[in-house]
Amino acid sequence: MVKYRYRKYSLSRWPDVTAMGGQLERHRQDIFEIDVENTIKNGEIIEEYYDDKPYPSFLVLGLNYKPLHVVFAKNHEENEIIIITVYYPDKEKWSDDYKRRIEK
C-alpha cells in the first residue's frame, strides 16, 4: 500500500517553498484528500521534474468535478508519495485543457 505524506520540501525548482505551504494552500481552496489521491492515481502527468531533490517530482492534472493540479514526489524506497502542492489551476495561467502554461 502506498503511503501519502502531506509535506512540502524545498525543491530545486521552487527554492522559496515553505514547509507547510502546500497543506495550507490545500485547505484554503477546500481541496479534499480524496480528490488529491484520485488525481495521483487516475490523472495525467503533464510535467516531470526528474532532477528535483530529494526525489523526482511530477505535476499531474486531475479532472474531478473541476480541474486540479497536484505536484508530488515519489520515494520508491519507502513506497511513499509526498504531496508538494495542490491547487486549482488559474485559467489565465494555463491553456484551455490545463495541460500547458501560458507564456506571457
Backbone as a printed PyTorch tensor [residue, N CA C, xyz], in Angstrom:
tensor([[[  0.8430,  -1.1790,   0.0000],
         [  0.0000,   0.0000,   0.0000],
         [  0.8910,   1.2460,   0.0000]],

        [[  0.5190,   2.2200,  -0.7980],
         [  1.2700,   3.4660,  -0.8980],
         [  0.8810,   4.3800,   0.2540]],

        [[  1.8890,   4.9650,   0.8980],
         [  1.6400,   5.9460,   1.9590],
         [  1.6300,   7.3320,   1.3360]],

        [[  0.7080,   8.1610,   1.7900],
         [  0.6510,   9.5490,   1.3450],
         [  1.1010,  10.4260,   2.4960]],

        [[  2.0110,  11.3360,   2.1940],
         [  2.5000,  12.2450,   3.2250],
         [  2.3200,  13.6580,   2.7110]],

        [[  1.6020,  14.4680,   3.4700],
         [  1.3700,  15.8560,   3.0950],
         [  2.4510,  16.7130,   3.7320]],

        [[  3.4690,  16.9850,   2.9400],
         [  4.5870,  17.7710,   3.4250],
         [  5.2080,  18.4740,   2.2340]],

        [[  5.8490,  19.5480,   2.4820],
         [  6.4630,  20.2940,   1.4020],
         [  7.9760,  20.3350,   1.5870]],

        [[  8.6920,  20.0700,   0.5340],
         [ 10.1400,  20.1510,   0.5390],
         [ 10.5760,  21.3870,  -0.2310]],

        [[ 11.7520,  21.8770,   0.0630],
         [ 12.3320,  22.9480,  -0.7510],
         [ 12.9820,  22.2930,  -1.9620]],

        [[ 12.2210,  22.1880,  -3.0200],
         [ 12.7190,  21.5400,  -4.2210],
         [ 13.5090,  22.5290,  -5.0570]],

        [[ 14.3600,  22.0090,  -5.9030],
         [ 15.2430,  22.8730,  -6.6860],
         [ 14.4650,  23.8330,  -7.5790]],

        [[ 13.2940,  23.4570,  -8.0520],
         [ 12.5080,  24.3380,  -8.9150],
         [ 11.8100,  25.4440,  -8.1380]],

        [[ 11.5490,  25.2160,  -6.8710],
         [ 10.8320,  26.2020,  -6.0720],
         [ 11.6110,  26.4890,  -4.7980]],

        [[ 12.6990,  27.2420,  -4.8880],
         [ 13.5380,  27.4430,  -3.7070],
         [ 12.8560,  28.2510,  -2.6080]],

        [[ 11.7680,  28.9350,  -2.9100],
         [ 11.1070,  29.7620,  -1.9080],
         [  9.9620,  29.0310,  -1.2070]],

        [[  9.8480,  27.7410,  -1.4210],
         [  8.7600,  26.9590,  -0.8400],
         [  8.9640,  26.8070,   0.6670]],

        [[  7.8630,  26.8820,   1.4160],
         [  7.9510,  26.7170,   2.8650],
         [  7.4620,  25.3390,   3.2820]],

        [[  7.7370,  24.9660,   4.5060],
         [  7.4860,  23.6000,   4.9650],
         [  6.0230,  23.1930,   4.9320]],

        [[  5.1050,  24.0770,   5.2090],
         [  3.7000,  23.6860,   5.2540],
         [  2.8540,  24.3870,   4.1950]],

        [[  3.4620,  25.0690,   3.2680],
         [  2.7270,  25.8410,   2.2720],
         [  1.7070,  25.0440,   1.4940]],

        [[  2.0720,  23.8500,   1.0410],
         [  1.1610,  23.0430,   0.2510],
         [ -0.0840,  22.6540,   1.0160]],

        [[  0.0890,  22.2660,   2.2590],
         [ -1.0620,  21.8550,   3.0500],
         [ -1.9730,  23.0520,   3.3400]],

        [[ -1.3990,  24.2020,   3.6320],
         [ -2.2150,  25.3860,   3.8780],
         [ -2.9650,  25.8010,   2.6240]],

        [[ -2.2890,  25.7260,   1.4870],
         [ -2.9470,  26.0840,   0.2320],
         [ -4.1080,  25.1340,  -0.0420]],

        [[ -3.9010,  23.8550,   0.2300],
         [ -4.9530,  22.8650,   0.0210],
         [ -6.1830,  23.1940,   0.8520]],

        [[ -6.0040,  23.6000,   2.0930],
         [ -7.1400,  23.9250,   2.9640],
         [ -7.8150,  25.2260,   2.5480]],

        [[ -7.0420,  26.2070,   2.1260],
         [ -7.6230,  27.4800,   1.6940],
         [ -8.5610,  27.2870,   0.5160]],

        [[ -8.2590,  26.3450,  -0.3480],
         [ -9.0460,  26.1510,  -1.5570],
         [-10.0950,  25.0490,  -1.4060]],

        [[-10.2890,  24.5330,  -0.2160],
         [-11.2720,  23.4750,   0.0250],
         [-11.0550,  22.2650,  -0.8740]],

        [[ -9.8430,  21.8010,  -0.9270],
         [ -9.5000,  20.6090,  -1.6900],
         [ -9.4100,  19.4480,  -0.7110]],

        [[-10.0770,  18.3600,  -1.0350],
         [-10.1370,  17.2150,  -0.1400],
         [ -9.0690,  16.1850,  -0.5050]],

        [[ -8.5810,  15.4610,   0.5160],
         [ -7.5400,  14.4690,   0.2950],
         [ -7.9600,  13.4110,  -0.7190]],

        [[ -9.2160,  13.0310,  -0.7330],
         [ -9.6940,  12.0230,  -1.6890],
         [ -9.5200,  12.5340,  -3.1240]],

        [[ -9.7210,  13.8420,  -3.3420],
         [ -9.5150,  14.4210,  -4.6780],
         [ -8.0390,  14.3730,  -5.0570]],

        [[ -7.1720,  14.6230,  -4.0960],
         [ -5.7260,  14.5720,  -4.3370],
         [ -5.3150,  13.1480,  -4.7030]],

        [[ -5.7530,  12.1750,  -3.9290],
         [ -5.3990,  10.7830,  -4.1940],
         [ -5.9600,  10.3140,  -5.5340]],

        [[ -7.1890,  10.6860,  -5.8630],
         [ -7.7730,  10.3140,  -7.1590],
         [ -6.9940,  10.9300,  -8.3140]],

        [[ -6.5430,  12.1640,  -8.1360],
         [ -5.7590,  12.8220,  -9.1790],
         [ -4.4420,  12.0880,  -9.3950]],

        [[ -3.7670,  11.7130,  -8.3230],
         [ -2.4950,  10.9940,  -8.4520],
         [ -2.7150,   9.6260,  -9.0990]],

        [[ -3.7410,   8.9290,  -8.6840],
         [ -3.9970,   7.5770,  -9.2010],
         [ -4.5210,   7.5750, -10.6350]],

        [[ -5.3660,   8.5430, -10.9920],
         [ -6.0730,   8.4960, -12.2660],
         [ -5.7650,   9.6520, -13.1990]],

        [[ -4.9980,  10.6350, -12.7200],
         [ -4.7300,  11.8170, -13.5240],
         [ -3.6570,  11.5970, -14.5780]],

        [[ -3.3650,  12.6600, -15.3040],
         [ -2.3740,  12.6360, -16.3740],
         [ -1.1520,  13.4440, -15.9530]],

        [[  0.0130,  12.8230, -16.0380],
         [  1.2510,  13.5370, -15.7400],
         [  1.4980,  14.5210, -16.8850]],

        [[  1.5660,  15.8070, -16.5420],
         [  1.7630,  16.8230, -17.5770],
         [  3.1500,  17.4690, -17.5180]],

        [[  3.8560,  17.3310, -16.4060],
         [  5.2380,  17.8000, -16.3020],
         [  5.9950,  16.8430, -15.3910]],

        [[  7.2760,  16.6190, -15.7280],
         [  8.1290,  15.7320, -14.9410],
         [  9.3920,  16.4940, -14.5560]],

        [[  9.7740,  16.3790, -13.2950],
         [ 10.9490,  17.0840, -12.7780],
         [ 11.9120,  16.0490, -12.1820]],

        [[ 12.6140,  15.3350, -13.0510],
         [ 13.4780,  14.2420, -12.5970],
         [ 14.6790,  14.7120, -11.7930]],

        [[ 15.0750,  15.9710, -11.9450],
         [ 16.2560,  16.4810, -11.2420],
         [ 15.9350,  17.0390,  -9.8590]],

        [[ 14.6690,  17.0610,  -9.4770],
         [ 14.3020,  17.5910,  -8.1560],
         [ 14.8720,  16.7180,  -7.0420]],

        [[ 15.1500,  17.3360,  -5.9300],
         [ 15.7190,  16.6540,  -4.7630],
         [ 14.8080,  16.8650,  -3.5660]],

        [[ 14.6430,  15.9470,  -2.6800],
         [ 15.3770,  14.6980,  -2.6040],
         [ 14.8330,  13.6000,  -3.5170]],

        [[ 13.6850,  13.7910,  -4.1560],
         [ 13.0930,  12.7810,  -5.0380],
         [ 12.5690,  13.4560,  -6.3040]],

        [[ 12.5130,  12.7200,  -7.4030],
         [ 11.8900,  13.2670,  -8.6070],
         [ 10.4320,  13.6270,  -8.3160]],

        [[  9.9300,  14.6610,  -9.0000],
         [  8.5410,  15.0610,  -8.7650],
         [  7.8000,  15.2060, -10.0870]],

        [[  6.4730,  15.2900,  -9.9720],
         [  5.6000,  15.2700, -11.1400],
         [  4.4170,  16.1980, -10.9130]],

        [[  3.9860,  16.8510, -11.9820],
         [  2.7580,  17.6420, -11.9630],
         [  1.6930,  16.8260, -12.6740]],

        [[  0.5900,  16.5790, -11.9800],
         [ -0.4920,  15.7530, -12.5160],
         [ -1.7600,  16.5910, -12.6130]],

        [[ -2.4760,  16.3980, -13.7060],
         [ -3.7750,  17.0320, -13.9040],
         [ -4.8630,  16.0110, -13.6410]],

        [[ -5.7670,  16.3580, -12.7370],
         [ -6.9340,  15.5290, -12.4840],
         [ -8.1820,  16.2730, -12.8930]],

        [[ -9.0940,  15.5530, -13.4990],
         [-10.3580,  16.1560, -13.9150],
         [-11.4670,  15.5550, -13.0670]],

        [[-11.5770,  16.0390, -11.8500],
         [-12.6320,  15.6000, -10.9530],
         [-13.8600,  16.4580, -11.2680]],

        [[-14.4950,  17.0370, -10.3040],
         [-15.6070,  17.9470, -10.5780],
         [-15.1080,  19.2670, -11.1490]],

        [[-13.8300,  19.5590, -10.9720],
         [-13.1600,  20.6770, -11.6340],
         [-11.6850,  20.3290, -11.7530]],

        [[-10.9620,  20.9430, -12.6960],
         [ -9.5440,  20.5980, -12.8940],
         [ -8.7270,  20.8460, -11.6190]],

        [[ -7.8010,  19.9430, -11.3620],
         [ -6.9640,  20.0160, -10.1700],
         [ -5.5400,  19.6680, -10.5660]],

        [[ -4.5690,  20.4510, -10.0820],
         [ -3.1480,  20.1480, -10.2610],
         [ -2.5780,  19.6710,  -8.9430]],

        [[ -1.8130,  18.5880,  -9.0060],
         [ -1.1150,  18.0590,  -7.8380],
         [  0.3470,  17.8810,  -8.2280]],

        [[  1.2410,  18.4410,  -7.4260],
         [  2.6700,  18.1870,  -7.5890],
         [  3.0650,  17.2560,  -6.4580]],

        [[  3.6730,  16.1290,  -6.8380],
         [  4.0850,  15.1640,  -5.8130],
         [  5.4400,  14.5860,  -6.1650]],

        [[  6.1160,  14.0770,  -5.1390],
         [  7.3810,  13.3700,  -5.3110],
         [  7.1530,  11.9170,  -4.9310]],

        [[  7.9380,  11.0400,  -5.5250],
         [  7.8090,   9.6100,  -5.2540],
         [  9.0870,   9.0830,  -4.6320]],

        [[  8.9740,   8.5990,  -3.4000],
         [ 10.0850,   7.9600,  -2.7010],
         [  9.9010,   6.4510,  -2.8920]],

        [[ 10.6140,   5.8970,  -3.8620],
         [ 10.4430,   4.4790,  -4.1860],
         [ 10.9110,   3.5680,  -3.0600]],

        [[ 11.9460,   3.9740,  -2.3470],
         [ 12.4870,   3.1270,  -1.2750],
         [ 11.4670,   2.8770,  -0.1690]],

        [[ 10.6750,   3.8930,   0.1630],
         [  9.6800,   3.7770,   1.2300],
         [  8.2660,   3.5540,   0.6830]],

        [[  8.1480,   3.4360,  -0.6480],
         [  6.8320,   3.3250,  -1.2860],
         [  5.9130,   4.4350,  -0.7890]],

        [[  6.4140,   5.6520,  -0.9160],
         [  5.7480,   6.8130,  -0.3370],
         [  5.5930,   7.9000,  -1.3930]],

        [[  4.4320,   8.5330,  -1.3900],
         [  4.1740,   9.6920,  -2.2360],
         [  4.1210,  10.9120,  -1.3330]],

        [[  4.9290,  11.9100,  -1.6700],
         [  4.9890,  13.1250,  -0.8690],
         [  4.2800,  14.2290,  -1.6480]],

        [[  3.2010,  14.7380,  -1.0740],
         [  2.4420,  15.8060,  -1.7140],
         [  3.2070,  17.1030,  -1.5120]],

        [[  3.5320,  17.7750,  -2.6070],
         [  4.2830,  19.0170,  -2.5380],
         [  3.3310,  20.2010,  -2.5280]],

        [[  2.4500,  20.2490,  -3.5070],
         [  1.4440,  21.3080,  -3.5200],
         [  0.2430,  20.8530,  -4.3380]],

        [[ -0.8980,  21.4530,  -4.0320],
         [ -2.1670,  21.1100,  -4.6680],
         [ -2.9150,  22.4160,  -4.9110]],

        [[ -3.4660,  22.5770,  -6.1070],
         [ -4.1830,  23.8270,  -6.3930],
         [ -5.1140,  23.6470,  -7.5810]],

        [[ -6.0930,  24.5210,  -7.6680],
         [ -6.9220,  24.6210,  -8.8630],
         [ -6.1770,  25.5320,  -9.8300]],

        [[ -5.9090,  25.0650, -11.0550],
         [ -5.1500,  25.8940, -11.9880],
         [ -5.9140,  27.1510, -12.3950]],

        [[ -5.1780,  28.2410, -12.5080],
         [ -5.7220,  29.5380, -12.8940],
         [ -5.9230,  29.5670, -14.4070]],

        [[ -7.1240,  29.8890, -14.8600],
         [ -7.4510,  29.9200, -16.2920],
         [ -6.5790,  30.8950, -17.0690]],

        [[ -6.0800,  31.9230, -16.3940],
         [ -5.2370,  32.9150, -17.0620],
         [ -3.7840,  32.4490, -17.2160]],

        [[ -3.3970,  31.4170, -16.4680],
         [ -2.0160,  30.9440, -16.4990],
         [ -1.8460,  29.6160, -17.2230]],

        [[ -2.9750,  28.9580, -17.5390],
         [ -2.9310,  27.6330, -18.1600],
         [ -3.7910,  27.6040, -19.4120]],

        [[ -3.4360,  26.7050, -20.3380],
         [ -4.2010,  26.5300, -21.5720],
         [ -5.6140,  26.0540, -21.2360]],

        [[ -6.4850,  26.0380, -22.2370],
         [ -7.8800,  25.6350, -22.0320],
         [ -8.0210,  24.2230, -21.4790]],

        [[ -7.0680,  23.3410, -21.8100],
         [ -7.1270,  21.9700, -21.3010],
         [ -6.3190,  21.7950, -20.0000]],

        [[ -5.7410,  22.8920, -19.4840],
         [ -4.9810,  22.9430, -18.2250],
         [ -3.7050,  22.1040, -18.2550]],

        [[ -3.1980,  21.8220, -19.4750],
         [ -2.0080,  20.9760, -19.5950],
         [ -0.7410,  21.7660, -19.9010]],

        [[ -0.8810,  22.9910, -20.3840],
         [  0.2850,  23.7910, -20.7650],
         [  0.1940,  25.1740, -20.1410]],

        [[  1.3580,  25.6460, -19.6650],
         [  1.4300,  27.0010, -19.1140],
         [  1.3330,  28.0060, -20.2530]],

        [[  0.6770,  29.1060, -19.9940],
         [  0.5900,  30.1750, -20.9750],
         [  1.7840,  31.0870, -20.7770]],

        [[  2.5520,  31.2710, -21.8320],
         [  3.7260,  32.1440, -21.7890],
         [  3.2780,  33.5690, -21.9750]],

        [[  3.7430,  34.4700, -21.1190],
         [  3.3880,  35.8950, -21.2570],
         [  4.6100,  36.7270, -21.4360]]])
